[in-house]
């Protein structure tokens, strides 16, 4: 792969990972503030889905880290910003892992929010049962009215 293509891919992953994380934080806080300002109950299904997806995406990408990487998660985060303590090669590799974790977390947040939004629109079992029960009652009432009229 050519060097320019690699650099473009790295830039794309950095931007999605970092800017996506900041956008999700700002968007989540804005969503909650607007819902509270409108004085309506704040449906936490979508923000909870986004948060769960973010954590699940980060955890999934962390599980894909190479087996020879021996540093734990929190040490990897510290090593990604501290070249003096861990050395430049370790810091550079840790930065790559952290950026890929952020990229996976943003992808998981998008999928989690999408799934939570769809799940909120699906009819629940109670709603379906109530709809069927009311339909049966309505049919019974219509049939008794037509018998009386006929």
N, CA, C and O atoms as a GROMACS GRO file, in nm:
protein
  600
    1UNK      N    1   0.085  -0.117   0.000
    1UNK     CA    2   0.000   0.000   0.000
    1UNK      C    3   0.091   0.124   0.000
    1UNK      O    4   0.192   0.129   0.070
    2UNK      N    5   0.054   0.220  -0.077
    2UNK     CA    6   0.135   0.341  -0.085
    2UNK      C    7   0.130   0.420   0.045
    2UNK      O    8   0.032   0.412   0.120
    3UNK      N    9   0.234   0.494   0.070
    3UNK     CA   10   0.245   0.570   0.195
    3UNK      C   11   0.134   0.675   0.207
    3UNK      O   12   0.081   0.695   0.316
    4UNK      N   13   0.098   0.741   0.098
    4UNK     CA   14  -0.005   0.844   0.105
    4UNK      C   15  -0.142   0.785   0.141
    4UNK      O   16  -0.220   0.847   0.212
    5UNK      N   17  -0.170   0.664   0.092
    5UNK     CA   18  -0.296   0.598   0.126
    5UNK      C   19  -0.298   0.561   0.273
    5UNK      O   20  -0.400   0.576   0.341
    6UNK      N   21  -0.184   0.512   0.324
    6UNK     CA   22  -0.176   0.478   0.466
    6UNK      C   23  -0.196   0.601   0.553
    6UNK      O   24  -0.267   0.597   0.653
    7UNK      N   25  -0.133   0.711   0.514
    7UNK     CA   26  -0.148   0.834   0.592
    7UNK      C   27  -0.292   0.884   0.590
    7UNK      O   28  -0.343   0.933   0.691
    8UNK      N   29  -0.358   0.871   0.477
    8UNK     CA   30  -0.497   0.914   0.467
    8UNK      C   31  -0.587   0.826   0.555
    8UNK      O   32  -0.678   0.877   0.620
    9UNK      N   33  -0.562   0.697   0.556
    9UNK     CA   34  -0.639   0.605   0.641
    9UNK      C   35  -0.617   0.637   0.789
    9UNK      O   36  -0.712   0.639   0.867
   10UNK      N   37  -0.493   0.662   0.826
   10UNK     CA   38  -0.462   0.696   0.965
   10UNK      C   39  -0.531   0.826   1.004
   10UNK      O   40  -0.587   0.837   1.113
   11UNK      N   41  -0.528   0.925   0.916
   11UNK     CA   42  -0.594   1.053   0.942
   11UNK      C   43  -0.745   1.033   0.959
   11UNK      O   44  -0.805   1.091   1.049
   12UNK      N   45  -0.805   0.951   0.873
   12UNK     CA   46  -0.948   0.923   0.882
   12UNK      C   47  -0.983   0.858   1.016
   12UNK      O   48  -1.080   0.898   1.081
   13UNK      N   49  -0.905   0.759   1.057
   13UNK     CA   50  -0.932   0.690   1.184
   13UNK      C   51  -0.916   0.787   1.301
   13UNK      O   52  -0.997   0.786   1.394
   14UNK      N   53  -0.812   0.869   1.298
   14UNK     CA   54  -0.792   0.969   1.404
   14UNK      C   55  -0.912   1.063   1.414
   14UNK      O   56  -0.963   1.088   1.523
   15UNK      N   57  -0.955   1.115   1.300
   15UNK     CA   58  -1.064   1.213   1.302
   15UNK      C   59  -1.196   1.151   1.349
   15UNK      O   60  -1.268   1.211   1.429
   16UNK      N   61  -1.227   1.032   1.299
   16UNK     CA   62  -1.351   0.967   1.342
   16UNK      C   63  -1.343   0.934   1.490
   16UNK      O   64  -1.439   0.956   1.564
   17UNK      N   65  -1.231   0.881   1.534
   17UNK     CA   66  -1.217   0.843   1.675
   17UNK      C   67  -1.223   0.961   1.769
   17UNK      O   68  -1.299   0.959   1.866
   18UNK      N   69  -1.143   1.063   1.743
   18UNK     CA   70  -1.138   1.177   1.834
   18UNK      C   71  -1.258   1.270   1.821
   18UNK      O   72  -1.324   1.300   1.921
   19UNK      N   73  -1.287   1.314   1.700
   19UNK     CA   74  -1.400   1.406   1.682
   19UNK      C   75  -1.534   1.338   1.709
   19UNK      O   76  -1.626   1.400   1.762
   20UNK      N   77  -1.543   1.211   1.674
   20UNK     CA   78  -1.666   1.138   1.703
   20UNK      C   79  -1.692   1.126   1.851
   20UNK      O   80  -1.806   1.137   1.896
   21UNK      N   81  -1.588   1.102   1.928
   21UNK     CA   82  -1.603   1.094   2.074
   21UNK      C   83  -1.650   1.227   2.132
   21UNK      O   84  -1.741   1.231   2.214
   22UNK      N   85  -1.587   1.336   2.089
   22UNK     CA   86  -1.629   1.468   2.138
   22UNK      C   87  -1.770   1.501   2.093
   22UNK      O   88  -1.847   1.560   2.170
   23UNK      N   89  -1.807   1.466   1.972
   23UNK     CA   90  -1.943   1.493   1.922
   23UNK      C   91  -2.046   1.412   2.000
   23UNK      O   92  -2.155   1.462   2.028
   24UNK      N   93  -2.014   1.288   2.034
   24UNK     CA   94  -2.108   1.207   2.112
   24UNK      C   95  -2.128   1.263   2.252
   24UNK      O   96  -2.239   1.263   2.303
   25UNK      N   97  -2.021   1.311   2.313
   25UNK     CA   98  -2.034   1.371   2.446
   25UNK      C   99  -2.119   1.496   2.440
   25UNK      O  100  -2.212   1.513   2.519
   26UNK      N  101  -2.089   1.585   2.346
   26UNK     CA  102  -2.166   1.709   2.333
   26UNK      C  103  -2.311   1.681   2.293
   26UNK      O  104  -2.402   1.744   2.346
   27UNK      N  105  -2.332   1.588   2.201
   27UNK     CA  106  -2.468   1.555   2.158
   27UNK      C  107  -2.550   1.492   2.269
   27UNK      O  108  -2.668   1.524   2.284
   28UNK      N  109  -2.490   1.405   2.348
   28UNK     CA  110  -2.562   1.342   2.460
   28UNK      C  111  -2.602   1.444   2.565
   28UNK      O  112  -2.714   1.441   2.614
   29UNK      N  113  -2.510   1.533   2.600
   29UNK     CA  114  -2.544   1.637   2.698
   29UNK      C  115  -2.649   1.732   2.645
   29UNK      O  116  -2.738   1.773   2.719
   30UNK      N  117  -2.640   1.768   2.518
   30UNK     CA  118  -2.740   1.856   2.457
   30UNK      C  119  -2.877   1.790   2.454
   30UNK      O  120  -2.978   1.856   2.480
   31UNK      N  121  -2.881   1.662   2.424
   31UNK     CA  122  -3.008   1.587   2.420
   31UNK      C  123  -3.075   1.591   2.558
   31UNK      O  124  -3.196   1.616   2.567
   32UNK      N  125  -2.999   1.568   2.662
   32UNK     CA  126  -3.055   1.566   2.797
   32UNK      C  127  -3.099   1.706   2.839
   32UNK      O  128  -3.206   1.722   2.899
   33UNK      N  129  -3.018   1.808   2.809
   33UNK     CA  130  -3.054   1.946   2.846
   33UNK      C  131  -3.180   1.991   2.774
   33UNK      O  132  -3.268   2.053   2.835
   34UNK      N  133  -3.192   1.962   2.645
   34UNK     CA  134  -3.311   2.002   2.569
   34UNK      C  135  -3.435   1.929   2.621
   34UNK      O  136  -3.542   1.989   2.632
   35UNK      N  137  -3.421   1.802   2.653
   35UNK     CA  138  -3.535   1.727   2.706
   35UNK      C  139  -3.579   1.783   2.841
   35UNK      O  140  -3.698   1.790   2.870
   36UNK      N  141  -3.484   1.822   2.923
   36UNK     CA  142  -3.520   1.880   3.053
   36UNK      C  143  -3.577   2.021   3.037
   36UNK      O  144  -3.666   2.059   3.113
   37UNK      N  145  -3.528   2.097   2.940
   37UNK     CA  146  -3.580   2.232   2.918
   37UNK      C  147  -3.722   2.230   2.865
   37UNK      O  148  -3.799   2.322   2.894
   38UNK      N  149  -3.759   2.128   2.789
   38UNK     CA  150  -3.895   2.116   2.739
   38UNK      C  151  -3.991   2.064   2.844
   38UNK      O  152  -4.111   2.057   2.820
   39UNK      N  153  -3.939   2.029   2.959
   39UNK     CA  154  -4.018   1.977   3.074
   39UNK      C  155  -4.100   1.855   3.037
   39UNK      O  156  -4.214   1.840   3.081
   40UNK      N  157  -4.042   1.771   2.960
   40UNK     CA  158  -4.106   1.644   2.930
   40UNK      C  159  -4.015   1.535   2.984
   40UNK      O  160  -3.895   1.557   3.003
   41UNK      N  161  -4.071   1.420   3.010
   41UNK     CA  162  -3.985   1.314   3.064
   41UNK      C  163  -3.874   1.280   2.966
   41UNK      O  164  -3.897   1.264   2.846
   42UNK      N  165  -3.756   1.269   3.018
   42UNK     CA  166  -3.638   1.245   2.935
   42UNK      C  167  -3.625   1.096   2.904
   42UNK      O  168  -3.589   1.018   2.992
   43UNK      N  169  -3.655   1.056   2.783
   43UNK     CA  170  -3.639   0.914   2.750
   43UNK      C  171  -3.490   0.880   2.741
   43UNK      O  172  -3.419   0.928   2.652
   44UNK      N  173  -3.445   0.799   2.830
   44UNK     CA  174  -3.303   0.767   2.838
   44UNK      C  175  -3.266   0.645   2.756
   44UNK      O  176  -3.152   0.598   2.763
   45UNK      N  177  -3.359   0.592   2.679
   45UNK     CA  178  -3.331   0.472   2.600
   45UNK      C  179  -3.220   0.496   2.499
   45UNK      O  180  -3.126   0.417   2.492
   46UNK      N  181  -3.228   0.602   2.423
   46UNK     CA  182  -3.128   0.628   2.319
   46UNK      C  183  -2.992   0.665   2.379
   46UNK      O  184  -2.891   0.608   2.337
   47UNK      N  185  -2.984   0.758   2.476
   47UNK     CA  186  -2.852   0.783   2.536
   47UNK      C  187  -2.793   0.660   2.604
   47UNK      O  188  -2.671   0.640   2.600
   48UNK      N  189  -2.877   0.578   2.666
   48UNK     CA  190  -2.825   0.455   2.727
   48UNK      C  191  -2.775   0.358   2.621
   48UNK      O  192  -2.674   0.291   2.641
   49UNK      N  193  -2.846   0.350   2.509
   49UNK     CA  194  -2.800   0.265   2.398
   49UNK      C  195  -2.668   0.313   2.340
   49UNK      O  196  -2.582   0.233   2.305
   50UNK      N  197  -2.654   0.446   2.330
   50UNK     CA  198  -2.529   0.502   2.280
   50UNK      C  199  -2.415   0.473   2.375
   50UNK      O  200  -2.306   0.434   2.332
   51UNK      N  201  -2.439   0.490   2.505
   51UNK     CA  202  -2.334   0.464   2.604
   51UNK      C  203  -2.295   0.317   2.606
   51UNK      O  204  -2.177   0.283   2.609
   52UNK      N  205  -2.394   0.229   2.605
   52UNK     CA  206  -2.364   0.085   2.603
   52UNK      C  207  -2.290   0.045   2.476
   52UNK      O  208  -2.196  -0.035   2.480
   53UNK      N  209  -2.331   0.100   2.362
   53UNK     CA  210  -2.261   0.072   2.237
   53UNK      C  211  -2.120   0.125   2.237
   53UNK      O  212  -2.029   0.062   2.182
   54UNK      N  213  -2.099   0.242   2.298
   54UNK     CA  214  -1.965   0.300   2.306
   54UNK      C  215  -1.872   0.209   2.386
   54UNK      O  216  -1.760   0.180   2.345
   55UNK      N  217  -1.921   0.165   2.502
   55UNK     CA  218  -1.839   0.078   2.586
   55UNK      C  219  -1.816  -0.057   2.519
   55UNK      O  220  -1.706  -0.111   2.524
   56UNK      N  221  -1.921  -0.112   2.457
   56UNK     CA  222  -1.907  -0.242   2.391
   56UNK      C  223  -1.810  -0.234   2.272
   56UNK      O  224  -1.731  -0.325   2.250
   57UNK      N  225  -1.817  -0.126   2.196
   57UNK     CA  226  -1.725  -0.109   2.083
   57UNK      C  227  -1.581  -0.095   2.129
   57UNK      O  228  -1.491  -0.153   2.069
   58UNK      N  229  -1.561  -0.019   2.236
   58UNK     CA  230  -1.425  -0.004   2.290
   58UNK      C  231  -1.373  -0.138   2.344
   58UNK      O  232  -1.257  -0.173   2.323
   59UNK      N  233  -1.459  -0.209   2.412
   59UNK     CA  234  -1.418  -0.339   2.468
   59UNK      C  235  -1.387  -0.439   2.356
   59UNK      O  236  -1.292  -0.518   2.367
   60UNK      N  237  -1.466  -0.436   2.250
   60UNK     CA  238  -1.442  -0.527   2.138
   60UNK      C  239  -1.307  -0.499   2.073
   60UNK      O  240  -1.232  -0.593   2.045
   61UNK      N  241  -1.276  -0.372   2.049
   61UNK     CA  242  -1.148  -0.340   1.985
   61UNK      C  243  -1.032  -0.371   2.080
   61UNK      O  244  -0.927  -0.415   2.035
   62UNK      N  245  -1.050  -0.350   2.209
   62UNK     CA  246  -0.945  -0.384   2.305
   62UNK      C  247  -0.919  -0.535   2.304
   62UNK      O  248  -0.805  -0.578   2.323
   63UNK      N  249  -1.022  -0.614   2.283
   63UNK     CA  250  -1.002  -0.759   2.278
   63UNK      C  251  -0.925  -0.801   2.153
   63UNK      O  252  -0.871  -0.912   2.148
   64UNK      N  253  -0.919  -0.715   2.052
   64UNK     CA  254  -0.845  -0.745   1.930
   64UNK      C  255  -0.698  -0.703   1.937
   64UNK      O  256  -0.622  -0.722   1.842
   65UNK      N  257  -0.657  -0.646   2.050
   65UNK     CA  258  -0.516  -0.605   2.065
   65UNK      C  259  -0.427  -0.729   2.056
   65UNK      O  260  -0.467  -0.836   2.100
   66UNK      N  261  -0.309  -0.714   2.000
   66UNK     CA  262  -0.220  -0.830   1.983
   66UNK      C  263  -0.188  -0.898   2.117
   66UNK      O  264  -0.183  -0.832   2.221
   67UNK      N  265  -0.168  -1.028   2.111
   67UNK     CA  266  -0.140  -1.105   2.233
   67UNK      C  267  -0.007  -1.067   2.296
   67UNK      O  268   0.010  -1.082   2.417
   68UNK      N  269   0.087  -1.018   2.216
   68UNK     CA  270   0.217  -0.982   2.272
   68UNK      C  271   0.216  -0.845   2.340
   68UNK      O  272   0.317  -0.804   2.397
   69UNK      N  273   0.103  -0.774   2.335
   69UNK     CA  274   0.090  -0.646   2.406
   69UNK      C  275   0.057  -0.676   2.551
   69UNK      O  276  -0.055  -0.720   2.580
   70UNK      N  277   0.150  -0.654   2.641
   70UNK     CA  278   0.137  -0.697   2.781
   70UNK      C  279   0.083  -0.590   2.875
   70UNK      O  280   0.049  -0.620   2.989
   71UNK      N  281   0.074  -0.465   2.828
   71UNK     CA  282   0.028  -0.358   2.918
   71UNK      C  283  -0.123  -0.365   2.937
   71UNK      O  284  -0.197  -0.388   2.840
   72UNK      N  285  -0.171  -0.346   3.060
   72UNK     CA  286  -0.316  -0.341   3.082
   72UNK      C  287  -0.377  -0.214   3.021
   72UNK      O  288  -0.305  -0.124   2.975
   73UNK      N  289  -0.509  -0.209   3.022
   73UNK     CA  290  -0.580  -0.100   2.954
   73UNK      C  291  -0.540   0.037   3.007
   73UNK      O  292  -0.504   0.125   2.928
   74UNK      N  293  -0.545   0.058   3.139
   74UNK     CA  294  -0.517   0.189   3.195
   74UNK      C  295  -0.371   0.229   3.174
   74UNK      O  296  -0.341   0.347   3.156
   75UNK      N  297  -0.282   0.133   3.176
   75UNK     CA  298  -0.141   0.162   3.148
   75UNK      C  299  -0.122   0.198   3.001
   75UNK      O  300  -0.038   0.281   2.967
   76UNK      N  301  -0.200   0.135   2.914
   76UNK     CA  302  -0.195   0.169   2.771
   76UNK      C  303  -0.240   0.313   2.750
   76UNK      O  304  -0.180   0.385   2.670
   77UNK      N  305  -0.345   0.354   2.820
   77UNK     CA  306  -0.389   0.494   2.810
   77UNK      C  307  -0.281   0.589   2.858
   77UNK      O  308  -0.256   0.692   2.795
   78UNK      N  309  -0.216   0.555   2.970
   78UNK     CA  310  -0.110   0.641   3.022
   78UNK      C  311   0.011   0.642   2.928
   78UNK      O  312   0.072   0.746   2.908
   79UNK      N  313   0.044   0.526   2.871
   79UNK     CA  314   0.160   0.517   2.782
   79UNK      C  315   0.138   0.592   2.652
   79UNK      O  316   0.234   0.632   2.587
   80UNK      N  317   0.012   0.613   2.613
   80UNK     CA  318  -0.014   0.682   2.486
   80UNK      C  319   0.019   0.830   2.492
   80UNK      O  320   0.025   0.896   2.389
   81UNK      N  321   0.040   0.883   2.611
   81UNK     CA  322   0.071   1.026   2.625
   81UNK      C  323   0.202   1.052   2.698
   81UNK      O  324   0.239   1.168   2.717
   82UNK      N  325   0.274   0.948   2.741
   82UNK     CA  326   0.394   0.966   2.822
   82UNK      C  327   0.513   0.893   2.761
   82UNK      O  328   0.543   0.780   2.798
   83UNK      N  329   0.579   0.960   2.667
   83UNK     CA  330   0.694   0.898   2.601
   83UNK      C  331   0.816   0.895   2.693
   83UNK      O  332   0.902   0.808   2.678
   84UNK      N  333   0.825   0.988   2.787
   84UNK     CA  334   0.941   0.993   2.875
   84UNK      C  335   0.946   0.871   2.966
   84UNK      O  336   1.054   0.818   2.993
   85UNK      N  337   0.832   0.827   3.014
   85UNK     CA  338   0.829   0.714   3.108
   85UNK      C  339   0.834   0.580   3.037
   85UNK      O  340   0.903   0.489   3.083
   86UNK      N  341   0.762   0.565   2.925
   86UNK     CA  342   0.748   0.434   2.859
   86UNK      C  343   0.837   0.419   2.735
   86UNK      O  344   0.853   0.307   2.686
   87UNK      N  345   0.893   0.526   2.685
   87UNK     CA  346   0.974   0.520   2.564
   87UNK      C  347   0.890   0.549   2.441
   87UNK      O  348   0.769   0.524   2.439
   88UNK      N  349   0.955   0.601   2.339
   88UNK     CA  350   0.882   0.642   2.219
   88UNK      C  351   0.816   0.526   2.143
   88UNK      O  352   0.702   0.540   2.098
   89UNK      N  353   0.883   0.411   2.126
   89UNK     CA  354   0.815   0.302   2.054
   89UNK      C  355   0.688   0.254   2.123
   89UNK      O  356   0.588   0.226   2.057
   90UNK      N  357   0.693   0.243   2.255
   90UNK     CA  358   0.574   0.198   2.330
   90UNK      C  359   0.465   0.305   2.322
   90UNK      O  360   0.348   0.273   2.305
   91UNK      N  361   0.504   0.431   2.333
   91UNK     CA  362   0.406   0.539   2.326
   91UNK      C  363   0.339   0.543   2.189
   91UNK      O  364   0.217   0.561   2.180
   92UNK      N  365   0.415   0.526   2.085
   92UNK     CA  366   0.360   0.528   1.950
   92UNK      C  367   0.262   0.413   1.927
   92UNK      O  368   0.155   0.433   1.870
   93UNK      N  369   0.298   0.294   1.972
   93UNK     CA  370   0.211   0.178   1.957
   93UNK      C  371   0.085   0.193   2.042
   93UNK      O  372  -0.025   0.158   1.998
   94UNK      N  373   0.101   0.247   2.164
   94UNK     CA  374  -0.015   0.269   2.252
   94UNK      C  375  -0.109   0.373   2.194
   94UNK      O  376  -0.231   0.360   2.206
   95UNK      N  377  -0.055   0.476   2.129
   95UNK     CA  378  -0.140   0.575   2.064
   95UNK      C  379  -0.226   0.511   1.957
   95UNK      O  380  -0.346   0.539   1.946
   96UNK      N  381  -0.166   0.424   1.878
   96UNK     CA  382  -0.242   0.354   1.774
   96UNK      C  383  -0.353   0.269   1.831
   96UNK      O  384  -0.464   0.267   1.778
   97UNK      N  385  -0.324   0.199   1.940
   97UNK     CA  386  -0.427   0.117   2.003
   97UNK      C  387  -0.539   0.203   2.057
   97UNK      O  388  -0.657   0.170   2.040
   98UNK      N  389  -0.506   0.314   2.122
   98UNK     CA  390  -0.609   0.402   2.179
   98UNK      C  391  -0.695   0.463   2.069
   98UNK      O  392  -0.817   0.473   2.085
   99UNK      N  393  -0.635   0.504   1.959
   99UNK     CA  394  -0.714   0.563   1.850
   99UNK      C  395  -0.808   0.458   1.790
   99UNK      O  396  -0.923   0.489   1.759
  100UNK      N  397  -0.760   0.335   1.773
  100UNK     CA  398  -0.849   0.231   1.722
  100UNK      C  399  -0.960   0.199   1.821
  100UNK      O  400  -1.072   0.167   1.781
  101UNK      N  401  -0.930   0.207   1.951
  101UNK     CA  402  -1.034   0.186   2.052
  101UNK      C  403  -1.140   0.295   2.040
  101UNK      O  404  -1.260   0.266   2.046
  102UNK      N  405  -1.098   0.420   2.023
  102UNK     CA  406  -1.195   0.529   2.006
  102UNK      C  407  -1.276   0.512   1.879
  102UNK      O  408  -1.397   0.538   1.878
  103UNK      N  409  -1.212   0.469   1.772
  103UNK     CA  410  -1.283   0.446   1.646
  103UNK      C  411  -1.389   0.338   1.664
  103UNK      O  412  -1.503   0.355   1.620
  104UNK      N  413  -1.353   0.227   1.728
  104UNK     CA  414  -1.449   0.119   1.754
  104UNK      C  415  -1.560   0.163   1.847
  104UNK      O  416  -1.675   0.122   1.832
  105UNK      N  417  -1.525   0.248   1.945
  105UNK     CA  418  -1.626   0.296   2.038
  105UNK      C  419  -1.728   0.385   1.969
  105UNK      O  420  -1.848   0.375   1.998
  106UNK      N  421  -1.683   0.470   1.879
  106UNK     CA  422  -1.777   0.556   1.804
  106UNK      C  423  -1.867   0.470   1.715
  106UNK      O  424  -1.988   0.494   1.707
  107UNK      N  425  -1.808   0.372   1.650
  107UNK     CA  426  -1.890   0.281   1.568
  107UNK      C  427  -1.992   0.205   1.653
  107UNK      O  428  -2.107   0.190   1.612
  108UNK      N  429  -1.950   0.158   1.770
  108UNK     CA  430  -2.044   0.090   1.860
  108UNK      C  431  -2.153   0.182   1.911
  108UNK      O  432  -2.267   0.140   1.928
  109UNK      N  433  -2.118   0.309   1.936
  109UNK     CA  434  -2.218   0.406   1.982
  109UNK      C  435  -2.322   0.432   1.876
  109UNK      O  436  -2.441   0.444   1.906
  110UNK      N  437  -2.278   0.443   1.752
  110UNK     CA  438  -2.374   0.464   1.642
  110UNK      C  439  -2.468   0.344   1.630
  110UNK      O  440  -2.589   0.361   1.618
  111UNK      N  441  -2.412   0.224   1.634
  111UNK     CA  442  -2.496   0.104   1.626
  111UNK      C  443  -2.587   0.090   1.748
  111UNK      O  444  -2.703   0.052   1.734
  112UNK      N  445  -2.535   0.120   1.867
  112UNK     CA  446  -2.617   0.111   1.989
  112UNK      C  447  -2.731   0.210   1.989
  112UNK      O  448  -2.843   0.176   2.026
  113UNK      N  449  -2.704   0.334   1.947
  113UNK     CA  450  -2.810   0.434   1.940
  113UNK      C  451  -2.914   0.399   1.835
  113UNK      O  452  -3.034   0.418   1.857
  114UNK      N  453  -2.868   0.349   1.721
  114UNK     CA  454  -2.960   0.306   1.615
  114UNK      C  455  -3.049   0.192   1.664
  114UNK      O  456  -3.170   0.193   1.640
  115UNK      N  457  -2.990   0.094   1.730
  115UNK     CA  458  -3.067  -0.020   1.781
  115UNK      C  459  -3.166   0.024   1.888
  115UNK      O  460  -3.279  -0.025   1.892
  116UNK      N  461  -3.125   0.117   1.975
  116UNK     CA  462  -3.217   0.166   2.079
  116UNK      C  463  -3.332   0.245   2.019
  116UNK      O  464  -3.445   0.235   2.066
  117UNK      N  465  -3.304   0.322   1.916
  117UNK     CA  466  -3.410   0.396   1.849
  117UNK      C  467  -3.511   0.305   1.781
  117UNK      O  468  -3.631   0.330   1.786
  118UNK      N  469  -3.461   0.200   1.716
  118UNK     CA  470  -3.551   0.105   1.652
  118UNK      C  471  -3.630   0.027   1.757
  118UNK      O  472  -3.749   0.003   1.739
  119UNK      N  473  -3.563  -0.012   1.866
  119UNK     CA  474  -3.632  -0.088   1.971
  119UNK      C  475  -3.744  -0.006   2.035
  119UNK      O  476  -3.844  -0.063   2.078
  120UNK      N  477  -3.728   0.125   2.041
  120UNK     CA  478  -3.833   0.209   2.097
  120UNK      C  479  -3.954   0.221   2.008
  120UNK      O  480  -4.063   0.253   2.055
  121UNK      N  481  -3.937   0.195   1.880
  121UNK     CA  482  -4.049   0.206   1.787
  121UNK      C  483  -4.122   0.074   1.766
  121UNK      O  484  -4.231   0.072   1.709
  122UNK      N  485  -4.064  -0.036   1.811
  122UNK     CA  486  -4.129  -0.165   1.795
  122UNK      C  487  -4.242  -0.180   1.896
  122UNK      O  488  -4.231  -0.134   2.009
  123UNK      N  489  -4.351  -0.244   1.856
  123UNK     CA  490  -4.459  -0.265   1.952
  123UNK      C  491  -4.418  -0.370   2.055
  123UNK      O  492  -4.356  -0.471   2.022
  124UNK      N  493  -4.454  -0.343   2.178
  124UNK     CA  494  -4.424  -0.440   2.284
  124UNK      C  495  -4.533  -0.545   2.288
  124UNK      O  496  -4.637  -0.529   2.224
  125UNK      N  497  -4.510  -0.649   2.361
  125UNK     CA  498  -4.608  -0.756   2.372
  125UNK      C  499  -4.739  -0.709   2.433
  125UNK      O  500  -4.846  -0.755   2.393
  126UNK      N  501  -4.732  -0.617   2.530
  126UNK     CA  502  -4.854  -0.566   2.593
  126UNK      C  503  -4.936  -0.486   2.494
  126UNK      O  504  -5.059  -0.498   2.490
  127UNK      N  505  -4.869  -0.402   2.416
  127UNK     CA  506  -4.942  -0.321   2.318
  127UNK      C  507  -5.010  -0.409   2.214
  127UNK      O  508  -5.123  -0.382   2.173
  128UNK      N  509  -4.942  -0.512   2.170
  128UNK     CA  510  -4.999  -0.602   2.071
  128UNK      C  511  -5.118  -0.677   2.131
  128UNK      O  512  -5.222  -0.691   2.067
  129UNK      N  513  -5.102  -0.724   2.255
  129UNK     CA  514  -5.212  -0.796   2.321
  129UNK      C  515  -5.330  -0.703   2.343
  129UNK      O  516  -5.445  -0.745   2.325
  130UNK      N  517  -5.306  -0.578   2.382
  130UNK     CA  518  -5.415  -0.484   2.402
  130UNK      C  519  -5.484  -0.454   2.269
  130UNK      O  520  -5.607  -0.444   2.265
  131UNK      N  521  -5.408  -0.441   2.163
  131UNK     CA  522  -5.467  -0.413   2.032
  131UNK      C  523  -5.554  -0.530   1.988
  131UNK      O  524  -5.663  -0.510   1.935
  132UNK      N  525  -5.506  -0.653   2.009
  132UNK     CA  526  -5.586  -0.770   1.972
  132UNK      C  527  -5.711  -0.782   2.058
  132UNK      O  528  -5.818  -0.814   2.007
  133UNK      N  529  -5.696  -0.756   2.187
  133UNK     CA  530  -5.812  -0.765   2.276
  133UNK      C  531  -5.917  -0.662   2.238
  133UNK      O  532  -6.036  -0.693   2.234
  134UNK      N  533  -5.875  -0.540   2.211
  134UNK     CA  534  -5.972  -0.437   2.174
  134UNK      C  535  -6.037  -0.469   2.039
  134UNK      O  536  -6.154  -0.438   2.017
  135UNK      N  537  -5.962  -0.531   1.949
  135UNK     CA  538  -6.018  -0.571   1.821
  135UNK      C  539  -6.124  -0.679   1.839
  135UNK      O  540  -6.228  -0.676   1.774
  136UNK      N  541  -6.098  -0.775   1.927
  136UNK     CA  542  -6.195  -0.882   1.954
  136UNK      C  543  -6.321  -0.824   2.016
  136UNK      O  544  -6.432  -0.862   1.979
  137UNK      N  545  -6.304  -0.732   2.112
  137UNK     CA  546  -6.421  -0.669   2.175
  137UNK      C  547  -6.501  -0.590   2.072
  137UNK      O  548  -6.624  -0.596   2.070
  138UNK      N  549  -6.431  -0.517   1.986
  138UNK     CA  550  -6.499  -0.439   1.883
  138UNK      C  551  -6.577  -0.529   1.788
  138UNK      O  552  -6.689  -0.495   1.749
  139UNK      N  553  -6.519  -0.642   1.749
  139UNK     CA  554  -6.590  -0.735   1.660
  139UNK      C  555  -6.714  -0.792   1.728
  139UNK      O  556  -6.819  -0.807   1.666
  140UNK      N  557  -6.701  -0.824   1.857
  140UNK     CA  558  -6.817  -0.877   1.930
  140UNK      C  559  -6.929  -0.774   1.937
  140UNK      O  560  -7.046  -0.806   1.918
  141UNK      N  561  -6.891  -0.648   1.963
  141UNK     CA  562  -6.993  -0.544   1.970
  141UNK      C  563  -7.059  -0.523   1.834
  141UNK      O  564  -7.181  -0.505   1.827
  142UNK      N  565  -6.982  -0.524   1.728
  142UNK     CA  566  -7.039  -0.507   1.595
  142UNK      C  567  -7.130  -0.623   1.558
  142UNK      O  568  -7.234  -0.602   1.495
  143UNK      N  569  -7.092  -0.744   1.596
  143UNK     CA  570  -7.175  -0.860   1.560
  143UNK      C  571  -7.306  -0.860   1.638
  143UNK      O  572  -7.409  -0.900   1.584
  144UNK      N  573  -7.305  -0.816   1.764
  144UNK     CA  574  -7.431  -0.810   1.839
  144UNK      C  575  -7.520  -0.700   1.786
  144UNK      O  576  -7.643  -0.715   1.787
  145UNK      N  577  -7.465  -0.591   1.739
  145UNK     CA  578  -7.546  -0.483   1.684
  145UNK      C  579  -7.609  -0.526   1.553
  145UNK      O  580  -7.725  -0.493   1.526
  146UNK      N  581  -7.536  -0.600   1.470
  146UNK     CA  582  -7.595  -0.642   1.344
  146UNK      C  583  -7.702  -0.748   1.367
  146UNK      O  584  -7.798  -0.754   1.291
  147UNK      N  585  -7.689  -0.833   1.470
  147UNK     CA  586  -7.792  -0.932   1.501
  147UNK      C  587  -7.921  -0.863   1.547
  147UNK      O  588  -8.031  -0.904   1.509
  148UNK      N  589  -7.906  -0.759   1.629
  148UNK     CA  590  -8.025  -0.689   1.679
  148UNK      C  591  -8.095  -0.616   1.567
  148UNK      O  592  -8.218  -0.610   1.564
  149UNK      N  593  -8.017  -0.560   1.474
  149UNK     CA  594  -8.077  -0.484   1.365
  149UNK      C  595  -8.146  -0.577   1.265
  149UNK      O  596  -8.244  -0.538   1.202
  150UNK      N  597  -8.096  -0.700   1.251
  150UNK     CA  598  -8.147  -0.790   1.149
  150UNK      C  599  -8.254  -0.874   1.195
  150UNK      O  600  -8.306  -0.956   1.119
   0.00000   0.00000   0.00000
